[in-house]
Amino acid sequence: MSMCRVVFAFVLLIRCLIISLAIPSNFADESALLAFKTHITFDPHDILAKNWSAATSFCNWFGVTCSAHHQRVTALNLANLELEGNIPPQVGNLSFLISINLSNNSFHGHLPHELAHLRRLKNINFGCNNFNGEIPSGYSMLSKLQDLLLNNNSLMLMIESNFFEGSIPEETGNLSNLQILSMGYNEFSGAITPVIFNLFSLQLINLQGNLLSGSLQVDMCSHPSKLEVLNLGSNRLQGHIPSNLYKCKELRVLSLERNKFTGNIAKEVGNLSKIMEIFLGGNNLTGEIPLEMAQLVSLERLGLEANSLHGIHNASPFPPHPIPL
C-alpha cells in the first residue's frame, strides 16, 4: 500500500470517528427536547405539536437555538405560549445550554435538579409559572449563572449550611410567592435587605448563624403578614428590636438570641397571641420584663438569659408555673 493510500485511510478513519462521536451528542439533545415535548400536557397553539417534528432538524424547531459549528442546543425560549406541563430530568442532557426561558406559562412541579449539571448556563427564567418545592441548592454551583428569575411561583429557598458569602441579594424580593427562606449557617454579611419583609407570602425566615449586621427596619410587619417563624439568631444585629415586629400576629417562633440588640422589650410583645417560643437571650437588653407577656397563653418556651432585664415588684409577668429561662 502506497503512502498516499495510508494517509487517505487514516484521514477517513479520523472523520468516521468524529462523526460517530458527534452523532450521540446531537442525538442526546434531540432526545432531551422530545422528552420535554412529551411532558407538555397543554399546548393551546399547537406550536410544539406541529413544529417539533423529527422530520426537520431540531435546530430549526420553534424556540430552539443551536451553535453554528457543533449544532448543539444553546438556548431554549418558550416564553408566553400558555404551555402546561412539567420539566423532565432529560433537560440536564442539554450540556451546551446557555439560556432557558419558560416564563409566563403554567409549568408546575419541582424545579429540575439536573439543571445544576449544565455548567454553561448563564440565564434561567422560570418566572410566572406554578412551580413549587425547594429551589435546588445545586444551582449555586452554576459558576457562570448571571440571571435566575423565579418570581411568581410557590417556591422554597433552602440553602442552609453551605459557604455562601456576601450580602443577601436584593433580587430575593422578586420571589413574590416565596413561602420559605432558609439560608442559615452560611457566611452572609451586611444588613438584612428590607425587601425580604415585603414578601407577603413568606411563612418562615431562617437566617441563623451568619455574619449579618446592622439594625432591623422599623416598619417590620406594618402590613398583613403570614410569617410564622423568624429566626435571626447568632448574628451581629444591633439596635432596638422594632416594636412593629410584635405586630406579626401569625408568629409562632421568634428567635433573636445571641446578637447585640439593646433597649427594652416593647409592651407590644403582647400582640403575639399565637407565639409558642421566644428566644431573646444573649443580647444587651435592659429594663423591665413587660407584664404583657402574661397574656401570651400559647407561650411554651421563653429564653431571656444573659441580658440585664428585671421583673416588677409585687407582680409577675408570668403564669403561676414559671417557664424556666
MOSUL-V926383 format. One record per pair of residues at least 12 apart in sequence whose ideal C-beta (glycine too) atoms are under 7 Angstrom apart, sorted by the first residue. I is the first residue (numbers start at 1). J is the second residue. If there is no record, write none. Layout:
I,J + I,J
//
This chain:
25,72 + 26,71 + 28,93 + 29,58 + 29,72 + 29,73 + 29,94 + 30,58 + 31,90 + 32,90 + 32,91 + 32,93 + 32,94 + 33,52 + 33,58 + 33,61 + 33,64 + 35,88 + 35,90 + 36,88 + 36,90 + 36,91 + 37,52 + 39,85 + 39,86 + 39,87 + 39,88 + 40,83 + 40,85 + 41,84 + 41,85 + 42,83 + 42,84 + 43,83 + 44,82 + 45,81 + 47,62 + 47,81 + 59,71 + 63,76 + 63,77 + 63,78 + 64,76 + 67,96 + 70,96 + 72,96 + 73,94 + 73,96 + 73,97 + 74,96 + 74,97 + 74,98 + 75,98 + 75,99 + 76,97 + 76,100 + 77,101 + 78,102 + 79,101 + 79,102 + 79,103 + 79,104 + 80,104 + 81,105 + 82,105 + 82,106 + 83,105 + 83,106 + 83,107 + 84,106 + 85,107 + 86,107 + 86,108 + 86,109 + 87,107 + 87,112 + 89,112 + 89,114 + 91,112 + 91,114 + 91,115 + 92,112 + 92,114 + 92,115 + 92,117 + 92,118 + 94,118 + 95,118 + 96,120 + 97,118 + 97,120 + 97,121 + 98,120 + 98,121 + 98,122 + 99,122 + 99,123 + 100,124 + 101,125 + 102,126 + 102,129 + 103,125 + 103,126 + 103,127 + 103,128 + 103,149 + 104,128 + 105,129 + 106,129 + 106,130 + 107,129 + 107,130 + 107,131 + 108,130 + 108,131 + 109,131 + 110,132 + 110,133 + 111,126 + 111,131 + 111,133 + 111,135 + 111,136 + 113,136 + 113,138 + 115,139 + 116,136 + 116,138 + 116,139 + 116,141 + 116,142 + 119,142 + 119,144 + 120,144 + 121,142 + 121,144 + 121,145 + 122,144 + 122,145 + 122,146 + 123,146 + 123,147 + 124,145 + 124,147 + 124,148 + 124,149 + 125,147 + 125,149 + 126,149 + 126,150 + 126,153 + 127,149 + 127,150 + 127,151 + 127,152 + 128,151 + 128,152 + 129,153 + 130,153 + 131,153 + 131,155 + 132,154 + 132,155 + 133,155 + 133,156 + 134,156 + 134,158 + 135,150 + 135,155 + 135,156 + 135,157 + 137,159 + 137,162 + 140,159 + 140,162 + 140,164 + 150,175 + 151,174 + 151,175 + 151,176 + 152,176 + 152,177 + 153,177 + 154,177 + 154,179 + 155,175 + 155,178 + 156,179 + 156,180 + 157,175 + 157,178 + 157,180 + 157,181 + 157,182 + 157,183 + 158,180 + 158,182 + 159,183 + 160,182 + 160,183 + 160,184 + 160,185 + 161,185 + 162,186 + 163,186 + 163,187 + 164,186 + 164,187 + 164,188 + 165,187 + 165,188 + 165,189 + 166,188 + 166,189 + 167,188 + 167,189 + 167,190 + 168,188 + 168,192 + 168,193 + 170,193 + 170,195 + 172,193 + 172,195 + 172,196 + 173,193 + 173,195 + 173,196 + 173,198 + 173,199 + 175,199 + 176,199 + 176,201 + 177,201 + 178,199 + 178,201 + 178,202 + 179,201 + 179,202 + 179,203 + 180,203 + 180,204 + 181,196 + 181,202 + 181,204 + 181,205 + 182,204 + 182,206 + 183,206 + 183,207 + 184,206 + 184,207 + 184,208 + 184,209 + 185,208 + 185,209 + 186,210 + 187,210 + 187,211 + 188,210 + 188,211 + 188,212 + 189,211 + 189,212 + 189,213 + 190,212 + 190,213 + 191,213 + 191,214 + 192,207 + 192,212 + 192,214 + 194,217 + 197,217 + 197,220 + 200,224 + 200,225 + 200,226 + 201,226 + 202,226 + 202,227 + 203,226 + 203,227 + 203,228 + 204,228 + 204,229 + 205,227 + 205,229 + 205,230 + 205,231 + 206,229 + 206,231 + 207,231 + 207,232 + 207,235 + 208,231 + 208,232 + 208,233 + 208,234 + 208,255 + 209,234 + 210,235 + 211,235 + 211,236 + 212,235 + 212,236 + 212,237 + 213,236 + 213,237 + 214,237 + 215,237 + 215,238 + 215,239 + 216,237 + 216,239 + 216,241 + 216,242 + 216,245 + 217,242 + 218,242 + 218,244 + 219,244 + 220,242 + 220,244 + 220,245 + 221,244 + 221,245 + 221,247 + 221,248 + 222,244 + 222,247 + 225,248 + 225,250 + 226,250 + 227,248 + 227,250 + 227,251 + 228,250 + 228,251 + 228,252 + 229,252 + 229,253 + 230,251 + 230,254 + 231,253 + 231,255 + 232,255 + 232,256 + 233,255 + 233,256 + 233,257 + 233,258 + 233,279 + 234,258 + 235,259 + 236,259 + 236,260 + 237,259 + 237,260 + 237,261 + 238,259 + 238,260 + 238,261 + 238,262 + 239,261 + 239,262 + 240,261 + 240,262 + 240,263 + 241,256 + 241,261 + 241,263 + 243,266 + 243,268 + 246,266 + 246,268 + 246,269 + 246,271 + 246,272 + 247,268 + 247,271 + 249,271 + 249,272 + 249,273 + 249,274 + 250,274 + 251,272 + 251,274 + 251,275 + 252,274 + 252,275 + 252,276 + 253,276 + 253,277 + 254,275 + 254,278 + 255,279 + 256,279 + 256,280 + 257,279 + 257,280 + 257,281 + 257,282 + 257,303 + 258,282 + 259,283 + 260,283 + 260,284 + 261,283 + 261,284 + 261,285 + 262,284 + 262,285 + 263,285 + 263,286 + 264,285 + 264,286 + 264,287 + 265,280 + 265,285 + 265,289 + 265,290 + 267,290 + 267,292 + 269,290 + 269,292 + 269,293 + 270,292 + 270,293 + 270,295 + 270,296 + 272,296 + 274,298 + 275,296 + 275,298 + 275,299 + 276,298 + 276,299 + 276,300 + 277,300 + 277,301 + 278,299 + 278,302 + 278,303 + 279,303 + 280,303 + 280,304 + 281,303 + 281,304 + 281,305 + 281,306 + 281,307 + 282,306 + 283,307 + 284,307 + 285,307 + 285,308 + 285,309 + 286,308 + 286,309 + 287,309 + 288,310 + 288,311 + 288,312 + 289,304 + 289,309 + 289,311 + 289,317 + 290,317 + 291,312 + 291,315 + 291,317 + 293,317 + 293,318 + 294,317 + 294,318 + 294,319 + 301,323 + 302,323 + 302,325 + 303,325 + 304,325 + 305,325
//
